Amino acid sequence: MQSQFFAAINQLCDEKGIPKDKILDTIKAAIRAAYRKDYGNRDQNIDVGLDEKTERFTVLLVKKVVKTVENPELEITLAEAKKYRKDAKIDEEIQIDVTPIEYGRIAAQSAKQVIIQRIQEAERDIMYDTFKDRENELINALVHRVEGQNVYVNLDNKITTNLSRDQQIPRERYYGGQRLKLYLDKVIKTTKGPQLLISRTHSSLVRKLMELEIPEIKAGLVEIKGIAREPGVRSKVAVSSSDPKIDPIGSCVGQKGVRVTNVMDELNGERIDIILWHDNPIEYIKTALAPAKVAHIELSTESRRAKVYVNPDQRPLAIGKEGQNVRLASRLTDYEIDILDIGELSAEAAKALEKKKVDTIDQLEGVTPELVAKLATANLSQPEQLKGLSMKDFMGIEGVTEEEANYLVEVMKKVA
């Protein structure tokens, strides 16, 4: 019977991840509670011993040897003490074996409650210690069950917690056995145990997934400068590299887009736009509003507001569906952006814009650094070299999209 008992303890340790010493301490506390319920009281000093060889628990009543007994529950005279231990001395503590033959039903119930409570507390402590050091990290989870809008997930195959509705990606469906990657924002200690704040909507989830998928980001060669996200729909990520030999956008996109596609697949098909970060706010706003082509920007750094002028055909692109593009660009750049038609530009500003000299391709309005890099592969670095080229010519350059080719044709008409 005893060997089965200790086998059960070992199994409990394996399942709950609780150290054996803690389980044994819990059982000792339960035995103390049971003894007090049937045979003792709260004032007594009770210890519980365990004989590893016989696998038996012993209940011991601890008392101090004194000349005059004032508290019989905690003290004993020298004469009485010598009945239990012949070499007892004054001011020493002696242990008296009071192990009962059996316990009553109520005492057994008390012991059971103590064991359950202590094991729950131990689980909570382990849960807190395990995850406290993993705040702001990516964690793997397995969907345990789905009850309406409540999604319960298993973390590390041991801890079950709730993924709250506001942290779920809109329109993402969950099912039992589904594997997910979550962002652990914080671990909070409460009276009911640690609370794990996990999320599928946090912008840092995109950051962590990109670190996982893109070695250059993990190694610090490419840096994520900013993220603006509308979960499940679209994100804009600004990246840069301190090494001129490394293309930050190409590193993030990967060959045939495989790297960024893997991140998007993990986020239920959420679209991710990778843009080049600029320390110049005007250039940064231009790239943030891609794929729209910007004609002119008037910036107020004090009020953090930008008036962005675009051609009429570019306005829908700049604003985006239900204002999504300009909203994300505004969050990314930390500027309040107003999209205006080029016709609303003052006559003086329009005249200055028209006279603006264009010496290099990157000075062409709306031409992104990525497109400049693509043209450079074909040894095209001067605007004069683009004059007379057709859309077919531009499409023949590696990496140039149909949209970019069409824009180059239009912009070169104005330069000509």
PEDANOR-V253501 format. One record per pair of residues at least 4 apart in sequence whose C-alpha atoms are under 6 Angstrom apart, sorted by the first residue. I is the first residue (numbers start at 0). J is the second residue. If there is no record, write none. Layout:
i=I j=J
i=I j=J
//
This chain:
i=11 j=15
i=12 j=16
i=12 j=17
i=25 j=114
i=27 j=47
i=29 j=110
i=29 j=113
i=29 j=114
i=32 j=110
i=33 j=106
i=33 j=109
i=33 j=110
i=34 j=38
i=35 j=39
i=35 j=40
i=36 j=106
i=43 j=72
i=44 j=61
i=45 j=59
i=45 j=60
i=45 j=61
i=46 j=59
i=47 j=57
i=47 j=58
i=47 j=59
i=48 j=56
i=48 j=57
i=49 j=55
i=49 j=56
i=50 j=54
i=50 j=55
i=57 j=98
i=58 j=96
i=58 j=97
i=58 j=98
i=59 j=94
i=59 j=95
i=59 j=96
i=59 j=97
i=60 j=94
i=60 j=95
i=61 j=93
i=61 j=94
i=62 j=73
i=62 j=74
i=62 j=92
i=62 j=93
i=63 j=74
i=63 j=91
i=63 j=92
i=64 j=74
i=64 j=75
i=64 j=76
i=64 j=77
i=64 j=89
i=64 j=90
i=64 j=91
i=65 j=76
i=65 j=89
i=65 j=90
i=66 j=76
i=68 j=74
i=70 j=74
i=81 j=85
i=81 j=87
i=113 j=117
i=122 j=126
i=123 j=192
i=125 j=129
i=127 j=131
i=127 j=193
i=131 j=186
i=134 j=183
i=134 j=184
i=134 j=185
i=135 j=183
i=135 j=184
i=136 j=182
i=136 j=183
i=137 j=181
i=137 j=182
i=138 j=180
i=138 j=181
i=139 j=180
i=140 j=153
i=140 j=154
i=140 j=178
i=140 j=179
i=141 j=152
i=141 j=153
i=141 j=176
i=141 j=177
i=141 j=178
i=142 j=152
i=142 j=175
i=142 j=176
i=142 j=177
i=143 j=151
i=143 j=152
i=143 j=153
i=143 j=175
i=144 j=151
i=144 j=175
i=145 j=149
i=145 j=150
i=150 j=161
i=150 j=162
i=151 j=160
i=151 j=161
i=152 j=159
i=152 j=160
i=153 j=158
i=153 j=159
i=154 j=158
i=166 j=198
i=166 j=199
i=166 j=200
i=167 j=199
i=168 j=199
i=168 j=200
i=168 j=230
i=168 j=231
i=181 j=198
i=181 j=199
i=182 j=197
i=182 j=198
i=182 j=204
i=183 j=197
i=184 j=196
i=184 j=197
i=185 j=196
i=186 j=194
i=186 j=195
i=187 j=193
i=187 j=194
i=188 j=193
i=189 j=193
i=200 j=230
i=209 j=213
i=210 j=216
i=210 j=217
i=215 j=220
i=215 j=221
i=216 j=220
i=216 j=221
i=216 j=222
i=221 j=239
i=221 j=240
i=221 j=247
i=222 j=238
i=222 j=239
i=223 j=237
i=223 j=238
i=224 j=237
i=224 j=238
i=225 j=236
i=225 j=237
i=226 j=235
i=226 j=236
i=227 j=234
i=227 j=235
i=227 j=327
i=227 j=330
i=227 j=331
i=228 j=234
i=229 j=233
i=231 j=269
i=232 j=269
i=233 j=269
i=233 j=270
i=233 j=271
i=234 j=271
i=235 j=271
i=235 j=272
i=236 j=273
i=237 j=274
i=237 j=275
i=237 j=276
i=238 j=275
i=238 j=276
i=239 j=247
i=239 j=276
i=240 j=247
i=249 j=253
i=252 j=256
i=252 j=258
i=252 j=259
i=253 j=257
i=253 j=258
i=256 j=260
i=263 j=268
i=263 j=269
i=264 j=268
i=277 j=283
i=287 j=328
i=288 j=317
i=288 j=328
i=291 j=313
i=291 j=316
i=291 j=317
i=292 j=365
i=293 j=309
i=293 j=365
i=294 j=308
i=294 j=309
i=294 j=364
i=295 j=308
i=296 j=306
i=296 j=307
i=297 j=305
i=297 j=306
i=298 j=305
i=299 j=303
i=299 j=304
i=303 j=334
i=304 j=334
i=304 j=335
i=304 j=336
i=305 j=336
i=306 j=337
i=307 j=337
i=307 j=338
i=307 j=339
i=308 j=339
i=308 j=340
i=308 j=341
i=309 j=313
i=309 j=340
i=309 j=341
i=310 j=340
i=310 j=341
i=311 j=340
i=315 j=319
i=318 j=322
i=318 j=324
i=318 j=325
i=319 j=323
i=319 j=324
i=322 j=326
i=325 j=329
i=329 j=333
i=329 j=334
i=329 j=335
i=329 j=336
i=357 j=362
i=359 j=381
i=359 j=382
i=360 j=381
i=360 j=382
i=374 j=379
i=375 j=379
i=375 j=380
i=388 j=392
i=390 j=404
i=393 j=404
i=394 j=399
i=394 j=404
i=407 j=411
i=411 j=415
//
